[in-house]
């Protein structure tokens, strides 16, 4: 036997039916506070400052990152050094 019951309730009615608390006032306060904090932080979103934060040492940082990638590539291909040394057979 299969029984189907369709109930047409709004979210507020369903919440009251199940005995859940109404948190709308708290949610509105939290959203207002979040909006205020986001608006105040937008003044710090200067593109130049973001780049300086991400790449604090500029070109030197990019060079170090490139050296890291080259080192990883060398080790993945058998560890051959820049000087042209052949990897030792294992």
Backbone torsions as a table, in degrees:
resi	resn	phi	psi	omega
1	UNK	NA	136.8	-179.1
2	UNK	-128.3	127.4	-178.9
3	UNK	-119.5	131.8	178.9
4	UNK	-120.5	130.4	177.9
5	UNK	-123.9	123.7	176.3
6	UNK	-99.9	126.9	179.9
7	UNK	-120.1	127.5	-179.3
8	UNK	-107.2	98.4	-178.4
9	UNK	-129.1	149.6	170.4
10	UNK	-80.1	162.2	177.4
11	UNK	-56.4	-37.8	179.6
12	UNK	-65.9	-42.7	179.1
13	UNK	-64.9	-40.8	179.3
14	UNK	-65.1	-39.7	179.3
15	UNK	-63.1	-44.5	178.2
16	UNK	-65.7	-39.2	179.7
17	UNK	-61.4	-38.5	-178.2
18	UNK	-88.2	-2.4	176.6
19	UNK	79.0	21.7	179.8
20	UNK	-84.1	149.5	-179.1
21	UNK	-73.8	155.3	176.6
22	UNK	-89.5	111.8	-175.8
23	UNK	-103.9	12.1	-174.8
24	UNK	-60.7	-41.8	-179.5
25	UNK	-62.8	-42.7	179.1
26	UNK	-66.0	-40.8	179.4
27	UNK	-63.7	-39.8	178.5
28	UNK	-63.5	-41.9	177.5
29	UNK	-63.6	-43.6	179.9
30	UNK	-64.4	-41.4	178.7
31	UNK	-65.3	-38.9	177.4
32	UNK	-63.4	-42.7	179.2
33	UNK	-65.3	-42.4	178.9
34	UNK	-63.0	-42.6	178.7
35	UNK	-62.1	-41.3	179.2
36	UNK	-63.3	-44.1	-179.7
37	UNK	-66.2	-41.0	179.4
38	UNK	-64.7	-41.4	179.4
39	UNK	-63.2	-39.6	-179.9
40	UNK	-71.3	-30.1	-179.6
41	UNK	-80.1	-16.4	179.1
42	UNK	-64.9	-26.1	179.1
43	UNK	-67.3	-20.2	179.3
44	UNK	-89.0	1.0	-174.6
45	UNK	-88.3	49.7	176.9
46	UNK	-77.0	123.3	-177.2
47	UNK	-55.8	-38.8	-179.7
48	UNK	-64.1	-41.1	179.2
49	UNK	-67.2	-36.4	177.8
50	UNK	-62.4	-43.5	179.6
51	UNK	-65.0	-41.1	178.8
52	UNK	-65.5	-33.0	178.5
53	UNK	-71.6	-42.8	-178.0
54	UNK	-72.0	-42.6	-178.8
55	UNK	-118.6	75.1	-173.1
56	UNK	-64.8	-27.4	-177.9
57	UNK	-104.6	9.8	174.0
58	UNK	63.6	-129.0	-176.0
59	UNK	-63.7	-32.5	178.7
60	UNK	-63.4	-39.2	178.2
61	UNK	-65.2	-40.4	177.5
62	UNK	-64.9	-39.8	178.5
63	UNK	-64.5	-41.1	178.2
64	UNK	-64.7	-39.3	178.4
65	UNK	-65.3	-41.5	178.4
66	UNK	-63.6	-42.5	177.4
67	UNK	-62.1	-38.0	176.9
68	UNK	-62.0	-45.2	179.5
69	UNK	-64.2	-41.6	178.6
70	UNK	-63.8	-40.5	178.2
71	UNK	-62.4	-41.2	177.9
72	UNK	-65.2	-40.0	179.4
73	UNK	-65.4	-41.2	179.2
74	UNK	-63.9	-43.2	-178.8
75	UNK	-68.8	-31.1	179.0
76	UNK	-72.1	-26.9	-178.3
77	UNK	-98.4	15.4	175.1
78	UNK	114.4	-1.4	174.0
79	UNK	83.8	21.4	177.9
80	UNK	-66.0	133.4	-178.2
81	UNK	-82.0	171.1	179.2
82	UNK	-62.9	-29.4	-173.6
83	UNK	-74.7	-0.8	177.9
84	UNK	91.7	9.1	177.9
85	UNK	-63.1	143.0	176.2
86	UNK	-88.2	144.5	178.9
87	UNK	-65.6	147.8	179.3
88	UNK	-71.0	134.9	176.7
89	UNK	-70.0	141.1	-178.4
90	UNK	-102.4	NA	NA
